[in-house]
Amino acid sequence: METVPDLTVTSDTDPYGAVAGLYDWLHVGPGSTDLVSFFAELAPEGGTGLEIGPGTGRMTLAVAPRLSSLYCLERSAFMRTILLTKLASLPELREKVTVLDEAVPGFSLGRTFDYVYVSAVFEHVPPDARQALFAGLAEHLAPGGIVAMDMVEDEVIPRFAEREIRSVRQGDCRYTLSTAVTPVQPDLGQVRHVYRTYLNDELLTTHTVEREHHMHRPAAVFADLRAVGLEPVAGTALTKTGTPLDDKGTLVAKRV
Ligand SMILES: C[S@@+](CC[C@H](N)C(=O)[O-])C[C@H]1O[C@@H](n2cnc3c(N)ncnc32)[C@H](O)[C@@H]1O
């Protein structure tokens, strides 16, 4: 039997650990609204949903109102805390949204869902874990259900030295994210994120996260989906419209 890759994290290895509270400010880009609409509009009214890697709930809070129930599997305790804090102020979602401490692949909930989706997670998933992940998605998909994902793209990994990507103010503090990218292999980049906090103009703290960024190419993704009985049916990864700047290589699949 094949070993299922272990993608769990600890508080020491979680790339979102100390900076989860800055995610919405520094990692959500200008194209986010379109991507949120993509995932929300696919959610079947009154159906059931399963989200992999909800993070701080960017998609969760847009998708959940359309569904009768939504299960979220999130490996980061820090991201779960933020999602649960947001949910605490949304009583209308109290009965609908379930948040579980789970890393994929290797999960089994013993039930199926009408809508299974994965947003902005593939960068953390090595290609050799992808087929096991897709097998898990297929296992949890109800007859007639759909799977949606993004980050399926042909973009060449760029190389650039550290540069400031985003900056926000909260009171007298300013938070910045600077990023450097180094290609390691065609489908693997090494990313360095440097988070700085300033009070007025004085630098208070610097926190650096080094991690791998995995690319998932359309042809390989289509093959792995087909291997578990899922057929790509829509999305820019299939139609090749748009550019990686317009969206994040979206893809919709159904059981054949
Ligand atoms: C870039 S964030 C995206 C969050 C959210 N889906 C969004 O679109 O804003 C990636 C999230 O996926 C989670 N994640 C990464 N790999 C995971 C895995 N193997 N199992 C479960 N969650 C994972 C991370 O902890 C993080 O919260």
The ligand as a MOL file (V3000), in Angstrom:
LIG
                    3D

  0  0  0     0  0            999 V3000
M  V30 BEGIN CTAB
M  V30 COUNTS 27 29 0 0 0
M  V30 BEGIN ATOM
M  V30 1 C -2.6410 30.6960 1.4250 0
M  V30 2 S -3.6910 30.1200 2.7100 0 CHG=1
M  V30 3 C -5.2720 30.1610 1.8610 0
M  V30 4 C -6.4130 30.2740 2.8350 0
M  V30 5 C -7.7910 30.3680 2.1760 0
M  V30 6 N -8.1460 29.1420 1.4960 0
M  V30 7 C -7.8400 31.5280 1.2250 0
M  V30 8 O -8.0620 31.3150 0.0300 0
M  V30 9 O -7.6590 32.6620 1.6810 0 CHG=-1
M  V30 10 C -3.3700 28.3680 2.7350 0
M  V30 11 C -4.0880 27.6820 3.8830 0
M  V30 12 O -4.0780 26.2790 3.6510 0
M  V30 13 C -3.6940 25.6190 4.8400 0
M  V30 14 N -3.0620 24.3620 4.4380 0
M  V30 15 C -1.9240 24.2300 3.7170 0
M  V30 16 N -1.6560 22.9380 3.5170 0
M  V30 17 C -2.6350 22.2340 4.1310 0
M  V30 18 C -2.8880 20.8410 4.2960 0
M  V30 19 N -2.0530 19.9270 3.7830 0
M  V30 20 N -3.9920 20.4570 4.9820 0
M  V30 21 C -4.8380 21.3960 5.5090 0
M  V30 22 N -4.6360 22.7280 5.4010 0
M  V30 23 C -3.5450 23.1390 4.7150 0
M  V30 24 C -2.7380 26.5890 5.5020 0
M  V30 25 O -2.5830 26.3200 6.8810 0
M  V30 26 C -3.4130 27.9130 5.2220 0
M  V30 27 O -4.3740 28.2260 6.1800 0
M  V30 END ATOM
M  V30 BEGIN BOND
M  V30 1 1 1 2
M  V30 2 1 2 3
M  V30 3 1 2 10
M  V30 4 1 3 4
M  V30 5 1 4 5
M  V30 6 1 5 6
M  V30 7 1 5 7
M  V30 8 2 7 8
M  V30 9 1 7 9
M  V30 10 1 10 11
M  V30 11 1 11 12
M  V30 12 1 11 26
M  V30 13 1 12 13
M  V30 14 1 13 14
M  V30 15 1 13 24
M  V30 16 1 14 15
M  V30 17 1 14 23
M  V30 18 2 15 16
M  V30 19 1 16 17
M  V30 20 1 17 18
M  V30 21 2 17 23
M  V30 22 1 18 19
M  V30 23 2 18 20
M  V30 24 1 20 21
M  V30 25 2 21 22
M  V30 26 1 22 23
M  V30 27 1 24 25
M  V30 28 1 24 26
M  V30 29 1 26 27
M  V30 END BOND
M  V30 END CTAB
M  END
